[in-house]
């Protein structure tokens, strides 16, 4: 129960911190905007890939090891 509570509290605090940044920074510069937009896009992409990874592990014949190998190999190909 405590793990679930901490995860929910962490998600709520993250949303609160993000909204406070939007309220505090009145005139964001291009460097700040590119950092925040890149960070949020990276989190969304990571979430989508991790969701797909969980489903790939459950497919019969793929397994945990090969699904992770393919995941990290694809991540390396994308980032280079």
C-alpha positions as CSV (number, residue, x, y, z in Angstrom):
1,X,0.0,0.0,0.0
2,X,2.8,2.4,0.8
3,X,4.5,1.9,-2.6
4,X,1.2,2.8,-4.4
5,X,0.8,5.8,-2.1
6,X,4.3,7.1,-2.8
7,X,3.9,6.6,-6.5
8,X,0.6,8.6,-6.5
9,X,2.2,11.3,-4.3
10,X,5.2,11.5,-6.6
11,X,3.0,11.9,-9.7
12,X,0.9,14.6,-7.9
13,X,4.0,16.5,-6.8
14,X,5.5,16.3,-10.3
15,X,2.4,17.9,-11.7
16,X,2.4,20.6,-9.0
17,X,6.1,21.4,-9.6
18,X,5.5,21.6,-13.4
19,X,2.6,24.0,-12.9
20,X,4.5,26.1,-10.5
21,X,7.3,26.5,-13.1
22,X,4.7,27.7,-15.6
23,X,3.4,30.3,-13.1
24,X,6.8,31.5,-11.8
25,X,8.6,31.9,-15.1
26,X,6.9,34.8,-16.8
27,X,9.0,35.2,-20.0
28,X,10.7,31.9,-20.7
29,X,13.6,32.1,-23.0
30,X,14.2,29.7,-25.9
31,X,16.8,27.7,-23.9
32,X,14.3,27.1,-21.1
33,X,11.5,26.2,-23.5
34,X,13.6,23.8,-25.4
35,X,14.8,22.1,-22.3
36,X,11.3,21.7,-20.8
37,X,9.7,20.6,-24.1
38,X,12.5,18.2,-24.8
39,X,12.3,16.7,-21.3
40,X,8.6,16.2,-21.4
41,X,8.7,14.7,-24.9
42,X,11.4,12.3,-23.7
43,X,9.3,11.2,-20.7
44,X,6.3,10.6,-23.0
45,X,8.4,8.6,-25.5
46,X,10.0,6.5,-22.7
47,X,6.5,5.8,-21.2
48,X,5.2,4.6,-24.6
49,X,8.3,2.4,-25.1
50,X,8.2,0.9,-21.7
51,X,4.5,0.1,-22.2
52,X,5.3,-1.7,-25.4
53,X,8.2,-3.5,-23.8
54,X,5.9,-5.1,-21.2
55,X,3.6,-6.4,-23.9
56,X,6.6,-7.7,-25.9
57,X,7.8,-9.7,-22.9
58,X,4.4,-11.4,-22.7
59,X,4.4,-12.6,-26.3
60,X,5.1,-16.3,-26.5
61,X,8.5,-17.0,-27.9
62,X,10.1,-13.6,-27.3
63,X,10.8,-13.7,-23.6
64,X,12.3,-11.2,-21.2
65,X,15.9,-11.4,-22.4
66,X,15.3,-10.9,-26.2
67,X,12.6,-8.2,-25.6
68,X,15.1,-6.2,-23.5
69,X,17.9,-6.7,-26.0
70,X,15.7,-5.5,-28.9
71,X,14.5,-2.6,-26.8
72,X,17.9,-1.3,-25.8
73,X,19.4,-2.0,-29.3
74,X,16.5,0.0,-30.9
75,X,17.0,2.8,-28.3
76,X,20.7,3.0,-29.3
77,X,19.9,3.0,-33.0
78,X,17.4,5.9,-32.5
79,X,19.7,8.0,-30.4
80,X,22.7,7.8,-32.8
